[in-house]
Every structure is written in structure tokens, then in C-alpha cells.
Amino acid sequence: MTLTSLPALRLHGLGPILDAGTRLIVLGSFPSVASLRAQRYYAHPQNQFWKILGALWGLPLHDMNYQARTDALRAHGLGVWDVYAACEREGSLDSAIENAQLNDLASLKTRCPRLQAIAHNGGESFKHARHTRALGLPVYRLPSTSPANASWTFERKLAAWREVFAAHGLTQQEA
């Protein structure tokens, strides 16, 4: 067996950021290489997740440490997780994900009794909307915050995210 024919390593994702006060959960697909290395959601410096939330909430999230960011998520009723618990993948592209194992998405309503809706961050995550729709809540497809989603401008992504967050009282004026 040559080095190039070795199977990809099994990767394991990050634990959820959510609690009993979570009203909206954003589900990504699976953490990037940078996020896995840092053990932090959306750690790639070009990912616009923290920048978008900062704009929605009037907070400098991008400049805050990770603990302050996650505290802000909880304070605003936002949870973060991924649809995949584990997978095989080389690099960070969703298209490279193989042999994925789903997280226990069915447990979200029990874990988050105030949950109002679920938003999928990008197309790969949204492929599993049938699982989240089974919870009987509104389910949204948001444009990916990944740097790989360069066809959407920051302003266009922000507008789409603002619409969903406003519908569930998670914008700056309503939080």
C-alpha cells in the first residue's frame, strides 16, 4: 500500500454549544481543519461566522476571545453544533467528507426546551434538513459563512442571516 492510498483518518467533531435557553441553533456540517486544530467553532480567520454575528448583535466578536464569544452566543439564545459527529476528510472542503456519522439531532428539543428553529449553515448541512424538520420546528438554509462560499458577498450573507435571526428575536434590538 502506498502512502497516497492510505485511508483518510477518522475525524471527530466538536461538542455542541447550547443550553436550556437556546432558541435558535445554527448547524454547520463539520469543523474545518483550523477549527479542529484550535478546538473552536469557526476558527478559520476568513470564515465570516463571527463577523456576521458581531454585525447582528453590535459586538466586536471577531476581536473577542473564544470564551467571550461562546458566552455571547448563550446570552443571545443561540446554539452552535454540526450535523456530523465524525467523518473521514482530507482538507476542509465539505465535498471531501466521506463516511460521515450524524450527531444526535433528535435530542435537540429535549436538550433545548425553548428551541424555536434550526438554521443550517450551508448546503452540506442542509442536506440533513429532513432530520431537523422531524423535530416540528421551522428549518432554514443560510448561506455558508465559509471562505469557500465566495459567490455571496458579506452584505448578502448578513441580510439572509439577519432575516432568520430577526424572525426569532435574536438580532441586536431584540436580544
C-alpha positions in Angstrom: 0.0 0.0 0.0 1.4 3.4 -1.0 1.2 6.5 1.2 -1.3 8.0 -1.2 -3.6 5.0 -1.0 -3.9 5.1 2.8 -7.4 5.7 4.1 -8.2 9.2 5.5 -8.1 9.4 9.3 -11.3 9.3 11.2 -12.0 12.8 12.5 -14.3 13.7 15.4 -16.1 17.0 15.6 -16.7 19.4 18.5 -19.3 19.3 21.2 -22.4 21.4 21.0 -22.6 24.9 22.4 -26.2 25.1 23.7 -28.2 25.1 26.8 -31.8 25.3 28.1 -32.1 28.9 27.0 -31.2 28.1 23.3 -33.9 29.4 21.0 -32.1 29.0 17.6 -29.4 26.5 16.7 -27.0 27.0 13.7 -25.8 23.7 12.4 -22.7 23.6 10.3 -21.5 20.5 8.5 -18.2 19.6 10.2 -15.4 21.7 11.6 -12.6 22.9 9.3 -9.0 21.8 9.8 -8.3 25.1 11.6 -11.3 24.6 13.9 -10.3 21.1 14.8 -6.8 22.2 15.5 -8.0 25.1 17.7 -10.9 23.1 19.1 -13.1 26.1 18.4 -16.0 26.6 16.1 -15.4 28.8 13.0 -11.7 29.3 13.8 -10.5 29.9 10.2 -9.7 33.6 10.0 -11.6 34.0 6.7 -14.8 32.4 7.9 -17.4 35.1 8.4 -19.5 33.4 11.1 -18.2 35.6 14.0 -18.2 38.7 11.8 -21.8 38.2 10.8 -22.9 37.6 14.4 -21.0 40.6 15.6 -22.8 42.7 13.0 -26.2 41.3 14.0 -25.5 42.0 17.7 -23.4 45.1 17.6 -20.5 43.3 19.3 -16.8 43.0 18.3 -17.0 39.2 18.4 -14.2 38.7 15.9 -11.8 40.5 18.3 -13.0 38.7 21.4 -11.5 35.6 22.9 -13.4 32.3 22.3 -14.9 32.1 25.8 -16.4 35.6 25.4 -17.7 34.6 22.0 -19.4 31.5 23.4 -20.8 33.5 26.3 -22.3 35.9 23.8 -23.9 33.0 21.9 -25.6 31.7 25.1 -26.6 35.2 26.2 -28.4 35.7 22.8 -30.1 32.3 22.8 -28.0 30.9 20.0 -26.7 27.4 19.9 -24.0 26.0 17.6 -23.3 22.5 16.5 -22.7 20.4 13.4 -24.7 17.8 11.6 -21.8 15.4 11.6 -20.2 13.9 14.7 -17.4 12.2 12.8 -16.2 11.7 9.3 -13.2 11.0 7.1 -11.9 14.0 5.2 -8.7 15.4 3.7 -8.6 19.2 3.9 -11.6 21.3 4.9 -14.0 21.1 2.0 -17.4 19.7 2.5 -17.2 17.9 -0.8 -14.3 15.8 0.7 -16.4 14.4 3.6 -16.8 10.7 3.5 -18.3 8.0 5.8 -20.0 10.6 7.9 -21.8 9.8 11.2 -24.6 12.1 12.2 -24.9 13.8 15.5 -27.9 13.0 17.6 -30.1 15.8 16.1 -33.2 14.3 17.5 -32.1 15.2 21.0 -32.1 18.9 20.3 -35.7 19.6 21.5 -35.0 17.8 24.8 -31.7 19.4 25.3 -33.1 22.9 24.4 -36.7 23.2 25.7 -37.0 26.8 24.4 -35.8 25.9 20.9 -37.8 27.7 18.2 -35.9 27.0 15.0 -32.9 25.4 13.3 -30.7 27.1 10.7 -28.3 25.2 8.5 -25.1 27.0 7.7 -24.6 26.0 4.1 -25.7 23.3 1.7 -23.9 20.3 3.1 -25.6 20.8 6.5 -28.9 21.5 4.8 -28.8 18.0 3.2 -29.9 16.8 6.5 -32.9 19.1 6.9 -35.2 16.1 6.9 -33.8 15.1 10.3 -34.2 18.6 11.7 -37.7 19.1 10.2 -38.7 15.9 12.0 -38.5 18.0 15.2 -41.5 20.0 14.1 -39.7 23.4 14.1 -39.0 25.9 11.3 -35.8 24.9 9.4 -33.8 27.4 7.4 -31.0 27.2 4.9 -28.5 30.0 5.5 -25.7 30.9 3.1 -22.4 29.3 4.2 -20.1 31.6 6.1 -17.1 29.6 4.8 -14.5 31.3 2.7 -15.3 28.7 0.1 -18.6 30.4 -0.5 -17.1 33.4 -2.3 -20.1 33.8 -4.6 -22.1 35.6 -1.9 -20.9 39.0 -0.7 -20.7 39.6 3.1 -23.6 42.0 2.8 -25.8 39.5 1.1 -24.9 36.8 3.7 -25.6 39.2 6.5 -29.0 40.1 5.1 -30.0 36.5 4.9 -28.8 35.7 8.4 -30.5 38.9 9.8 -33.9 37.8 8.3 -33.7 34.4 10.2 -32.4 35.8 13.4 -34.9 38.7 13.4 -37.8 36.2 12.9 -36.7 34.5 16.2 -35.8 37.6 18.2 -32.0 37.2 18.0 -31.0 40.5 16.5 -29.3 43.3 18.4 -32.6 45.2 19.0 -34.4 42.1 20.2 -31.8 40.1 22.1 
